[in-house]
């Protein structure tokens, strides 16, 4: 079950909200927990047991860490944290990376690991990182251990962000799990944010996604230089509006239930450097790696070679977190090299350069990165990159490119404008009465248009579900 489906919007969500606001406050977490388990069971019937196991393991480890800390047994607390981390990483490693490692070894002639054809549980990369943060936060004293297992289960399984993030740290949500405020104003703002995300997903991401799928399916002989770049441009918009749309919907759903999630995107395509881009893109993942990997490794408070090693580990982990395929590792290392270039040399010049130059530089390298990210087959990736850079005698453009360009130009222009804060700035410049009218019209009209689109269209992928 995904958010952008009629069964979620008009059945699951309606019944969940009805039950949530009918029961007494003390019973609301039970409603969220049961609804979240059903939500996950709908898509992963065989793996819902993993949710129970993960909840039980990390719940008990959190209590153990706090008990050891209270007794001054730091060694025991560290052992409990380590045990929790090993369990979560083993869970993620087995389901996500076993077949990748086994297949890579077999390709090298080593056959001692069998390929098991393991089905990847939806959202496992997200909820394992969340539960790992819990015991670490308790050990650091950033949060108190949760003594109510139902409340802890609510944190682990919270359906708005269960299967595709944002990654929420326990210290940011723990107090809200125990006690939160619900209001008409917060609920209304949640509906608005949800509709913005739904529009991003259905009206922009899906439409530019079809353009990318067309180019991705072409053989090198069918591609042109301009066409290859047009395809990557389409994917550049698709992945942003797909993932940021999902994050907006998650944030909106959270507000409807009284939760406040930290923002996950901040207009990354207006960045003027790769460094700035990663401050604005998938903020929850960048923050998680900084707090739970980069800083524990030593951060930048160490010798320069060690600092570079720390960054290398973080960006290799960032790449492979996204998927069990070599292209994701190369994608992470690609950004590591760019960030090293900026930190040692380029960033000081970019800060002084005209904004258009920094923005053009950033978007060029970001678009190349999305080609690496999107094409898991390394042979196909190599051929596609060659075409993008005019190698192999390919033509600059052809009739197919011109057809796709002109037929997709309206949605591409809308995507480009929607990637900037221009619309938000115009909305916020209006007085409250105008804002109210605009908001009512946009939410109502958006719901009608999106519903019509859902009924008429069969193309509705969610890119980050596979991570």
N, C-alpha and C positions, 0 to 999 in steps of 0.2 A: 504494500500500500504506500503510495507516494502522495505528497500534499496536493499535487496538481491533477487530481482525479475527482470525478463527481462522488465516488463512494466515500472518499475521505471528507470532502468538504460538506456534503449534504447529509451524510449518515453518521460516520464515526465522530467527526468534530461536533456536530449538533448534539448527539447523545451524550458525549463526554462533557461538554459544557453544561448541558441541562443537569446531569447528575452532579457535577462539580458544585454548582451553585444551589442545588436543592439540599444536599446533605449539610450537616453542621460543619463548622470550620475544622474541628478536630478530625473529621472523616475525609477531608479533601485530599490529603496525601494518599489515602487508600484508593480513592477514585483515580487519581493520576497514575498510581502504580499499576492497578489492574488494567486501566486503559492502555498504558504503555506496553505492558506484557502482551496484551491482545494485539496491539499495533505491530509489535515485533513478530509475534507468532503468525500473523497474517502472511508475512513475507519469508519467515525462516522457521517453519514448524519443527524441523529436525534439530535446530540449534538453539531454541529458546532455553534449553537446559544450561547452555553456556552462561546465560544471563544470571540464572540462579547460582551457578557455581562461582562466577566472578563476584557476585554480591556477597555470598557467604565468606569467601576467602578474604576479600579485602575488608569486610566488616570486622571479622575476628582479628585480622592483623592490625587494624587501627586501634582496637581495644588493647591489644597486646603491646603495641608501641607506647601508648599512653600509660599503661600500667608499669612498664619498665622504666619509663622516664620519671614517673612519680616516685619510684623506689631508688632512683639514682643509678639505675642499671643501664648506662648508655650503650654498653656492648650488646645487651639483649635487645634494646630498641633498634640498634643498627641491624642486628640479625633479622629482626622481624620485617624491617623495611626492605632489606635485601631479599628476603623470601617472597615478599609481595611483588617486588619488581621482577624477580626471576619467573614467578608464576605468570604474570601478565605478558612478559616478553616471550616466554615459551608458548603461551597460547597464541599470541600473534605470529610468532615465528613458524609454528607448525602449520597453521591454517593458511597463512599468506605466502610463506617462503619455502616450504618443504619441496613442493613440486618444481619451483624455480631452481633451487639448489641442486636437486636430484637430476633435473633435465640438463643443467649446465655441466654437471660432472659426467653424465652419460655422453654428452657431446664431445667431452675431452677423453672418452674411452674408459672412464671409471664407472663401474656399474654396481657398486656396493650399496647405493641408496636407490630404492625403487621409486618410480613415479606413481603416486597414489591417486591422481586426478581428484584432488580434494576440492570440494566446493567452498568458496570463500564466504564466510558469514557476512551478511550486510552490516556495514558500519563498524566492523571489529577494530579498525585502526583508530576510530574516534573514541569508542567507549573504553578500550584498554588504556589509552592515554589518560582518560579522565580518572579511572579508578587508581592508576598508578599515582596520580597527583595527590590522592587522598592520604595515603599512608605517609608520603613525603611531607605533606603539609602538617600532619599531626606531629611527626618527628621534629620538624623545625619550630613547632609552636605557633604556626600560622593559623591553625584551626584546632578545635577540640574534637576528640573522637565522638562519633555519632553512636549513641547508645540504643536508639530505636532502630531496629533493623528494617522496619517498614519505611521509615524516613530515609534511611541509607539506600534502600532499594529504589525509592523515588528518584534520588540523585543519579543512580547508575542507569536507570531505564527511561528517564524523562523523555517522552516521545517527541517533543518539538525538535530536539537536537540529537536524538539517539543515533540515527543512521548516517548523518552527513554533517555533523557539527552544527555550530561552532564547538570547538573543544573547550569545555568549561571546567575550570579548576575548582576543587572543592572549597577552597578558602573564599572564592568569589560567590559561591552559591549556598554554602552550608547554613548560614543564618536565615536565608530565604526559605530553605527547606523546612526549618523549624517554625518560622513565623514570617508571614508576608502580608501585605495589604492589597486588597482588591478594591477597585473603584470603577465607577462608570467612565470616568475620564481615561483611566489606564486601559480599560477594555476597548474603548473607542479608538484610542491610539494604536492598540494592538491590531484591530481590524484594518486600520489604514496601512500600517506597515506590512501586514500580511498581503493586502491587495497590491501594494507596490511590488513585493517580491513575486507574486503570482503573475503580474503583468510582465515583469522582467523575464520570467521563465517562459511563459506561453507565447507572448507576442514578439519577443525579440530573440531569445536564445534558440527557441525551436525553429524559427524561420531562417536565421543565419546558419543554424546547424545543418539544415538540409543543403545549403550551398556548399558547406565544407564536405559533407558526405559525398556530394557529386564529384568534387575534385579529388577527394581521397580515393575514390574508386577508379579514377582514371589511370591508365598505364602511362609510363614516361613518354611514349610516342604521342599521346593525346594531349599532353600538357604543354603549356607555353610559359615563358617567364612571368608575364603579367598574370596569367591564370593561376600559377602556383602561389604568387603573392596574394591574389584575391582569395584563394582558398584559405590560406593561413590567416588573413585578415578576418574572414568569417569565423574561423575557430577562435581567434583572439577575442572576438565579441561573444561567441557562444559560451566559452568556459567562464568568462566573467559574469555574464548575465544569468547563466545556469547556477553557478555556485553562490554568487552574491544574492541572487533571487531566493535560493533556498535559505540562505542565512537570514534574509529579511523575513521570510515566512516563519522561520523558527523563532526569531525575535518577537514577531507579532503574536504568534501562538503563546509564547512565554508570557507576554504582557496580558493576554486574555486570562491567563491562569494566575496572574499576580507576580510573575518572575521578571527580573531585569537581567538580560544578558548583555555582556560587553560587545561593542561593535566588532565585526569581523572584516569589514572592508571600508576603505575611506578613499574612494575615487583613485585607485592605483594608476589609471591610465593618464592622469595629469602629471605624473611624476617627471622630474627633470634629471633623475639619476637612477641607477639600479638600486643603490642604497635606499633612496626614498621610496622606490617601488615596493621594496620588501618591508617598509614600515606601514604600507597601506594595503598590501595584499595578504589575505588569509592571516590576519593579525593574531588570532588565537593560536595557530600553529607556531608562528614565529615566536610568540611570547612563551609558549610551552617549551620549545627547544632552548630558548635563552635561559629560562629559569631552572629547568630540570636537567639540562645537558651542558650547555655552554659555560655557565657560571660554575657548576660543580667541577668541570674540567680545568678551571682556572681562569676562564674568561680572557680578558686582555691584561690582567694583573700578573703578568709573567714575562719571561723572555720572549723576544719576537718569534723565534722558531717555534716555541711551544704555543704561542698565540695563533700562529698560522696553522699548526696542527689541530688546535681546538676548532678553528673555523672549518677546516677540511672535514673533520669528523661530523660536525653539525650539518654541513651541506650535503655530505654523502648520505647521512641519515635522513635529511629532508627529502632528498631525491628518492631513496628506496622506500621511504614511508608511503609514497604515493602509489607504488605498485611493484610487483615482483617481476621486473623486466629490466634489461640493461639500459634501455633508453631513459628510464627514470633516474638511474644512477648517473648517467651522462648528463642529464638535465640538471641535477643538483651540482655536479662538479663544474658544469658550464657557468652557473651562477657564482660558484666559489671563485673561479678565475676572474670573472668580471668584477666581483667585489674586491678582490685583491688588487686588481688594476686600479680601481677607484681609490682605495684606501692608501696605496703607495704613491699614486701619481695623478690620476685623472680628476678626482673629486674637487680639488682646489681650483682647477681650471673651469670645471662645470659650474661651480658656484659663482664664478665671475662672468661666465658666458651669457649671451642672450637666452632668454627662456625658451625660445623656439628651437635653438640649437640643442639644448639639453633635453628637451622633450622629444625631438626627432631622434637623437641618439638613443634615448631610452626605449622608445617604441620600436625602433629597428631591432635592437637586441632582444627585446621581449618577444617580438613576433617570431624571430628565429628560434627562441627558446620554446615557443608553443609548437613549432613544427617538430622539434625533438620530442616534446612531451606527447604529442598526439599520435605519433607513428611508432608503434611498438616493434614492428618488423624492421630490423636494422638495415636490411637490403633495400626495402622500400624507402626508409628514411634517407639513406645515402643517395638514392636516385632522385628523390624529391628535392633535397637540398641542392643537388647539382643543377636541377632545372631552375630553382629559385635564383641561382647565381649565374645563369646563362651558360652553363657548361654542356657540352655534348651537341652543340649546333642546333638547339631548339629555337623555334621562332619566338619573337617578342610577344606577339598577340595573334589571335585568330578570331573567326566569327563566333566560336563558342564562348570565348572570353567576353566579347562585346555583348552577346546575348545575356550571359549571366550578370555582367556588370549593370546593364541598364534595367534588367528585370529586378535586380536586388538593390538598386541604388536607394530607393526610399527607406527600406529597413536599415540599410547600412548607415544612412545619414541620421536616422532616429537613434540607432545604437551609438553612433559617435557623440551626438549631443547628450544622450542619456548617461554617457560615461563621465560627464563633467557635472560640477555642482550648479550649473546654470539654472536648471529647472527649480531646484530647491531655493536658490537665491531669489528667483522671480516670485515664487510662492510666499516666501517669508517677507518679501517687501510689501505685501498687501496687508491691509488692516484685517482685524479679526473677523469682521462680517464677511468680507470677500473670501478670506481663507475658509470660512465655514461653508460657504456656497460652493466654492471650488472643490473642497474636499468631498462634500456630499455628492456632487456630480461625478467626480472622478471615481469614487468608490463604487457608486451605483452603476455607472457606465462601464467601469472596469469589470465588475462582476458579471454583467450581462455579456460583454464581449468575450471575456475569458470562458464563460460557460458555453457560449456558442462555439468557440474555438475547440473546447474539449469534446463537444458532441460531434463536430465535423471532422476533427483531425485524428489520425492514428499515430502520428509521430510525436512522441512525448518522452524522450530519454532523460535520465538524470545522470550526468557524468560522474559525480563524486560518489555514487552508490557503490561503485566497484572498488573504492579505496577503503 
